[in-house]
């Protein structure tokens, strides 16, 4: 336990202890098997749903747990600290923001109770496209209004958990780029019922990837979406997803803190136990110092994550803090991963040690959900006031 964690409020400690107890039922062997089979962690997700953790950010009025982001981040941090992976959980948490803040009361009443109970899953977020990547404002998927429905055409890529989700949050262009005054206008946000869409204009193809992230590419071919599934006002979808993106970055950063602690604990224990040349390798400064430095990096990043979550919960703008939390935490977890693998030497590549699995998983966060370079561009332009770099 870090010094920061030891001083946590009682409510956060209770959440952490509950998540820790749940994760104890899903040891390394479970995650190793899921990874080897490239499978969705169905049993783990079911347990999270039954415990209420998957409905963390849904208000109690709609059947959820009504937690703050500061509390939700503890859930994901602890999952990763115990060797698990929260990929199947974090999307359902952060996508709630767009529906909660901008959806109608009728939409919330219709969807949220079923999501909170686990009857429905909202784990797919259709934003990224092959031609635009992280240039969200350049997306080409269109939604054309026809009476009481929209007709969607286009393609999304890296849409994780589309095969396991019942609902998808979809960002599509409702006004051509050449007809809007600002690039951020003309995009609209929809809640797509994928149960009805499959075979009716929606095609999903699995992407074989370096990690088990259940990721796919999704094709829309004249897919009808009821107009009542439009979230908020037409043309303002990009603004609606920004809050969700800040929440996403904070939650992902929390996962990185958990990963960092997992790697540090494994490296420390192995360094103390492994004896070479009649002495534990942790006695060598070449082993000890990188582990100590990684620990310091993780603790510093954790402070930024906590601050970002607190500002988000206060309702104040937190773009600067959310981006820096994601940057620092992803770099800290990657440094810890590299140190852990180096400490174990050849054994770090053996699957039974689980290091190579977690090594692959935590590397993703240098790239997604936003790349390190784009965060630096944001800080340079919007925080430091330097010229736009792209």
C-alpha positions as CSV (number, residue, x, y, z in Angstrom):
1,X,0.0,0.0,0.0
2,X,1.3,3.4,-1.0
3,X,1.4,6.3,1.5
4,X,-1.3,8.0,-0.6
5,X,-3.6,5.0,-0.4
6,X,-3.1,4.7,3.3
7,X,-4.5,8.2,3.8
8,X,-7.6,7.6,1.6
9,X,-11.1,8.4,3.0
10,X,-12.9,5.4,4.4
11,X,-15.4,5.2,1.5
12,X,-12.6,4.8,-1.0
13,X,-10.9,2.2,1.1
14,X,-14.1,0.2,1.3
15,X,-14.5,0.3,-2.5
16,X,-10.9,-0.8,-2.9
17,X,-11.3,-3.7,-0.5
18,X,-14.5,-4.9,-2.2
19,X,-12.9,-4.8,-5.6
20,X,-9.9,-6.6,-4.2
21,X,-12.1,-9.4,-2.8
22,X,-13.9,-9.7,-6.1
23,X,-10.6,-9.9,-8.1
24,X,-9.3,-12.6,-5.8
25,X,-11.9,-14.9,-7.5
26,X,-10.2,-14.2,-10.8
27,X,-6.5,-15.0,-10.4
28,X,-3.7,-14.8,-12.9
29,X,-4.6,-18.1,-14.4
30,X,-8.0,-16.8,-15.4
31,X,-6.6,-13.8,-17.2
32,X,-3.9,-15.9,-18.8
33,X,-6.5,-18.3,-20.1
34,X,-8.7,-15.5,-21.4
35,X,-5.7,-13.9,-23.1
36,X,-4.5,-17.2,-24.7
37,X,-8.0,-17.9,-26.1
38,X,-8.5,-14.3,-27.2
39,X,-11.8,-14.4,-25.4
40,X,-14.1,-11.9,-23.7
41,X,-13.9,-12.1,-19.9
42,X,-17.6,-13.0,-19.6
43,X,-17.4,-14.4,-16.0
44,X,-15.5,-11.3,-14.7
45,X,-17.9,-8.9,-16.4
46,X,-20.9,-10.7,-15.0
47,X,-19.4,-10.5,-11.5
48,X,-18.8,-6.8,-11.9
49,X,-22.4,-6.3,-13.0
50,X,-23.8,-8.3,-10.1
51,X,-21.6,-6.3,-7.6
52,X,-22.8,-3.0,-9.0
53,X,-19.3,-1.9,-10.0
54,X,-20.1,-1.8,-13.7
55,X,-22.9,0.7,-13.0
56,X,-20.6,2.9,-10.9
57,X,-21.4,6.2,-12.6
58,X,-25.2,5.6,-13.2
59,X,-27.2,7.5,-10.6
60,X,-29.1,5.6,-8.0
61,X,-32.4,6.9,-9.4
62,X,-31.8,4.8,-12.5
63,X,-30.6,1.7,-10.6
64,X,-26.9,2.5,-10.6
65,X,-24.4,2.9,-7.8
66,X,-24.2,6.7,-8.1
67,X,-20.5,7.0,-7.5
68,X,-18.2,9.9,-8.4
69,X,-15.4,9.6,-10.9
70,X,-13.0,9.7,-8.0
71,X,-14.6,6.6,-6.6
72,X,-14.9,4.9,-10.0
73,X,-11.2,5.3,-10.7
74,X,-10.5,3.2,-7.6
75,X,-12.4,0.3,-9.1
76,X,-10.3,0.3,-12.3
77,X,-7.1,1.0,-10.5
78,X,-7.6,-2.0,-8.2
79,X,-8.6,-4.4,-11.0
80,X,-5.3,-3.7,-12.8
81,X,-3.3,-3.8,-9.5
82,X,-4.6,-7.3,-9.0
83,X,-3.4,-8.4,-12.5
84,X,-6.7,-8.0,-14.3
85,X,-7.8,-5.8,-17.2
86,X,-10.6,-3.3,-17.0
87,X,-11.1,-2.8,-20.8
88,X,-14.5,-4.4,-20.6
89,X,-15.5,-2.1,-17.8
90,X,-14.2,1.4,-18.5
91,X,-16.1,2.1,-21.7
92,X,-19.5,1.4,-20.0
93,X,-18.4,3.9,-17.3
94,X,-17.3,6.8,-19.4
95,X,-20.0,6.6,-22.1
96,X,-22.5,7.2,-19.3
97,X,-21.5,10.9,-19.3
98,X,-22.9,11.7,-22.7
99,X,-26.2,10.0,-22.0
100,X,-26.5,11.4,-18.5
101,X,-25.6,15.0,-19.3
102,X,-27.2,15.4,-22.7
103,X,-29.8,12.6,-23.1
104,X,-33.5,13.2,-22.6
105,X,-35.3,12.0,-19.5
106,X,-37.1,9.5,-21.7
107,X,-33.8,8.1,-23.0
108,X,-32.4,7.8,-19.5
109,X,-35.5,6.0,-18.2
110,X,-35.5,3.7,-21.2
111,X,-31.8,2.6,-21.2
112,X,-30.1,3.3,-17.9
113,X,-32.0,0.9,-15.6
114,X,-31.3,-2.0,-18.0
115,X,-27.7,-1.0,-18.3
116,X,-27.3,-0.8,-14.5
117,X,-28.8,-4.2,-14.0
118,X,-26.6,-5.8,-16.6
119,X,-29.5,-6.7,-18.8
120,X,-28.0,-4.5,-21.5
121,X,-24.4,-3.7,-22.2
122,X,-23.2,-0.3,-23.5
123,X,-19.5,-1.0,-24.1
124,X,-19.0,0.1,-27.7
125,X,-18.0,3.6,-28.8
126,X,-18.1,4.3,-32.5
127,X,-15.8,7.3,-33.2
128,X,-12.5,6.4,-34.8
129,X,-12.4,5.8,-38.6
130,X,-9.7,4.4,-40.9
131,X,-9.2,7.7,-42.8
132,X,-9.3,10.1,-39.9
133,X,-7.8,8.3,-36.9
134,X,-7.7,10.7,-34.0
135,X,-8.8,13.6,-36.2
136,X,-12.4,13.1,-35.0
137,X,-13.6,16.2,-36.8
138,X,-12.6,14.7,-40.1
139,X,-14.8,11.6,-39.8
140,X,-16.9,10.7,-42.8
141,X,-19.6,8.4,-41.5
142,X,-22.9,10.1,-42.3
143,X,-26.4,10.0,-40.8
144,X,-29.1,11.4,-43.1
145,X,-32.5,12.3,-41.7
146,X,-35.4,10.6,-43.4
147,X,-38.7,11.3,-41.6
148,X,-38.6,9.7,-38.1
149,X,-35.3,8.0,-38.7
150,X,-31.7,8.5,-39.7
151,X,-29.9,6.5,-42.4
152,X,-26.3,5.8,-41.4
153,X,-23.5,4.9,-43.9
154,X,-19.8,4.6,-43.2
155,X,-17.2,2.7,-41.3
156,X,-15.6,2.7,-37.8
157,X,-12.4,1.0,-36.7
158,X,-10.9,0.0,-33.4
159,X,-14.5,-0.2,-32.0
160,X,-13.8,-2.5,-29.1
161,X,-16.4,-4.9,-27.7
162,X,-18.9,-4.3,-30.5
163,X,-19.5,-8.0,-30.7
164,X,-20.3,-8.2,-26.9
165,X,-22.4,-5.0,-26.7
166,X,-26.1,-4.5,-27.0
167,X,-25.8,-0.7,-27.5
168,X,-23.3,1.6,-29.2
169,X,-22.7,5.3,-28.8
170,X,-22.1,6.5,-32.4
171,X,-20.8,9.8,-33.7
172,X,-21.8,10.6,-37.3
173,X,-21.9,13.5,-39.6
174,X,-25.3,15.0,-40.1
175,X,-24.2,18.2,-41.9
176,X,-21.5,18.1,-44.6
177,X,-18.2,19.7,-43.6
178,X,-18.4,22.3,-46.3
179,X,-21.7,23.6,-44.9
180,X,-20.6,24.2,-41.3
181,X,-19.0,27.4,-39.9
182,X,-16.8,25.6,-37.5
183,X,-15.2,22.2,-37.9
184,X,-16.6,21.1,-34.5
185,X,-20.2,21.5,-35.8
186,X,-22.3,19.1,-37.9
187,X,-21.6,15.9,-35.9
188,X,-24.4,14.2,-34.0
189,X,-24.4,11.5,-31.3
190,X,-26.7,8.5,-31.5
191,X,-27.5,5.5,-29.3
192,X,-27.6,2.5,-31.6
193,X,-29.5,-0.6,-30.6
194,X,-27.1,-3.2,-32.0
195,X,-29.6,-6.0,-31.4
196,X,-31.8,-4.6,-34.1
197,X,-29.0,-3.3,-36.3
198,X,-27.1,-6.6,-36.8
199,X,-28.1,-8.0,-40.2
200,X,-30.1,-4.8,-40.9
201,X,-27.3,-2.6,-42.1
202,X,-24.6,-3.3,-39.5
203,X,-21.7,-5.6,-40.1
204,X,-19.0,-6.3,-37.5
205,X,-15.6,-7.8,-38.2
206,X,-13.0,-8.8,-35.6
207,X,-9.5,-7.3,-35.7
208,X,-6.7,-9.6,-34.7
209,X,-4.5,-7.5,-32.5
210,X,-1.4,-7.7,-30.3
211,X,-3.6,-7.7,-27.1
212,X,-6.9,-9.3,-26.2
213,X,-9.1,-6.1,-26.4
214,X,-12.1,-7.6,-28.3
215,X,-11.7,-4.9,-30.9
216,X,-13.5,-4.7,-34.3
217,X,-14.2,-2.7,-37.4
218,X,-17.8,-1.8,-38.0
219,X,-19.6,-1.2,-41.3
220,X,-22.8,0.7,-41.7
221,X,-24.8,0.2,-45.0
222,X,-28.0,2.2,-44.9
223,X,-28.5,1.4,-41.3
224,X,-31.8,2.9,-40.0
225,X,-31.6,4.5,-36.5
226,X,-34.8,6.0,-34.9
227,X,-34.7,9.7,-34.6
228,X,-35.6,9.3,-31.0
229,X,-32.2,7.8,-30.4
230,X,-30.5,11.1,-31.2
231,X,-28.8,12.3,-28.1
232,X,-29.3,16.1,-27.5
233,X,-29.4,18.4,-30.5
234,X,-28.4,17.6,-34.0
235,X,-25.0,18.9,-34.9
236,X,-23.6,19.2,-31.4
237,X,-22.4,15.7,-30.9
238,X,-18.7,16.5,-30.8
239,X,-19.2,18.8,-27.8
240,X,-21.3,16.1,-26.1
241,X,-18.5,13.5,-26.2
242,X,-15.7,15.9,-24.9
243,X,-16.8,15.4,-21.2
244,X,-16.8,11.6,-21.9
245,X,-13.3,11.8,-23.3
246,X,-12.0,13.6,-20.2
247,X,-13.5,10.9,-18.1
248,X,-12.1,8.2,-20.3
249,X,-8.6,9.7,-20.0
250,X,-8.8,9.8,-16.2
251,X,-10.1,6.3,-16.0
252,X,-7.5,4.9,-18.3
253,X,-4.8,6.8,-16.3
254,X,-6.2,5.0,-13.2
255,X,-5.7,1.7,-14.9
256,X,-2.1,2.7,-15.7
257,X,-1.5,3.4,-12.0
258,X,-2.8,-0.1,-11.2
259,X,-0.6,-1.6,-13.8
260,X,2.4,0.3,-12.6
261,X,1.9,-1.0,-9.0
262,X,1.5,-4.5,-10.3
263,X,4.8,-4.4,-12.2
264,X,6.6,-2.8,-9.3
265,X,5.4,-5.4,-6.8
266,X,6.3,-8.2,-9.1
267,X,9.8,-6.7,-9.8
268,X,10.4,-6.0,-6.1
269,X,9.4,-9.5,-5.0
270,X,11.5,-11.2,-7.7
271,X,14.5,-9.0,-6.9
272,X,14.3,-10.0,-3.3
273,X,13.9,-13.7,-4.0
274,X,16.2,-14.3,-7.0
275,X,19.7,-15.2,-5.9
276,X,22.6,-14.9,-8.4
277,X,26.3,-15.0,-7.4
278,X,25.2,-15.8,-3.9
279,X,23.2,-12.6,-3.3
280,X,19.7,-11.4,-4.1
281,X,19.7,-9.4,-7.3
282,X,17.8,-6.6,-5.6
283,X,21.0,-5.9,-3.7
284,X,22.5,-4.6,-7.0
285,X,21.9,-1.0,-7.7
286,X,21.5,-1.7,-11.3
287,X,18.3,-3.6,-10.4
288,X,17.2,-1.7,-7.3
289,X,17.4,1.8,-8.6
290,X,15.2,1.4,-11.7
291,X,12.5,-0.2,-9.5
292,X,12.7,2.7,-7.0
293,X,12.6,5.2,-9.9
294,X,9.5,3.5,-11.4
295,X,7.8,3.6,-8.0
296,X,8.5,7.3,-7.7
297,X,7.1,7.9,-11.2
298,X,3.9,6.0,-10.5
299,X,3.3,7.9,-7.2
300,X,3.8,11.2,-8.9
301,X,1.4,10.3,-11.7
302,X,-1.1,9.1,-9.2
303,X,-1.3,12.6,-7.6
304,X,-2.2,14.0,-11.1
305,X,-4.8,11.4,-11.6
306,X,-6.4,12.1,-8.3
307,X,-6.4,15.9,-8.9
308,X,-8.0,15.4,-12.4
309,X,-10.7,13.2,-11.0
310,X,-11.5,15.7,-8.2
311,X,-11.8,18.6,-10.7
312,X,-14.0,16.5,-13.0
313,X,-16.3,15.7,-10.0
314,X,-16.5,19.4,-9.1
315,X,-17.9,20.2,-12.5
316,X,-15.0,22.5,-13.5
317,X,-13.1,22.2,-16.8
318,X,-10.5,19.6,-16.5
319,X,-9.0,19.1,-20.0
320,X,-5.5,20.1,-18.9
321,X,-5.5,17.8,-15.9
322,X,-7.2,14.9,-17.6
323,X,-4.6,15.0,-20.5
324,X,-1.7,15.3,-18.2
325,X,-2.9,12.5,-16.0
326,X,-3.2,10.2,-19.0
327,X,0.3,11.3,-20.2
328,X,2.1,10.8,-16.9
329,X,0.3,7.6,-15.9
330,X,0.8,5.9,-19.2
331,X,4.5,6.7,-19.2
332,X,4.9,5.6,-15.6
333,X,3.2,2.3,-16.2
334,X,5.3,1.7,-19.3
335,X,8.5,2.5,-17.3
336,X,7.5,0.1,-14.6
337,X,6.7,-2.6,-17.2
338,X,10.1,-2.3,-18.8
339,X,11.8,-2.4,-15.5
340,X,9.8,-5.4,-14.4
341,X,10.7,-7.3,-17.6
342,X,14.3,-6.4,-17.3
343,X,14.4,-7.5,-13.7
344,X,13.0,-10.9,-14.6
345,X,15.3,-11.4,-17.5
346,X,14.4,-14.4,-19.7
347,X,11.7,-15.5,-17.2
348,X,9.8,-12.3,-18.0
349,X,9.0,-13.8,-21.4
350,X,7.4,-16.9,-20.0
351,X,3.6,-16.8,-20.0
352,X,3.3,-18.4,-16.6
353,X,4.8,-15.2,-15.0
354,X,2.1,-13.0,-16.7
355,X,4.5,-10.2,-17.3
356,X,4.5,-10.5,-21.0
357,X,0.7,-10.3,-21.0
358,X,0.6,-7.2,-18.9
359,X,3.6,-5.7,-20.8
360,X,1.6,-5.9,-24.0
361,X,-1.6,-4.5,-22.4
362,X,0.0,-1.5,-20.8
363,X,1.9,-0.5,-23.9
364,X,-1.5,0.3,-25.6
365,X,-1.9,3.4,-23.4
366,X,0.9,5.2,-25.1
367,X,-1.3,5.2,-28.2
368,X,-4.9,5.0,-27.0
369,X,-7.4,6.4,-26.3
370,X,-5.2,9.4,-27.4
371,X,-1.6,9.3,-28.4
372,X,1.1,10.9,-26.3
373,X,2.0,13.3,-29.1
374,X,-1.6,14.7,-29.4
375,X,-1.6,15.3,-25.6
376,X,1.7,17.2,-25.9
377,X,0.1,19.2,-28.8
378,X,-2.9,20.0,-26.6
379,X,-0.7,21.2,-23.7
380,X,1.5,23.2,-26.0
381,X,-1.4,25.0,-27.7
382,X,-4.2,25.2,-25.2
383,X,-2.3,25.4,-21.9
384,X,1.0,27.1,-22.9
385,X,-0.4,29.3,-25.7
386,X,2.0,28.2,-28.4
387,X,1.0,28.0,-32.1
388,X,-1.0,25.0,-33.3
389,X,1.5,22.3,-34.3
390,X,-0.8,20.4,-36.8
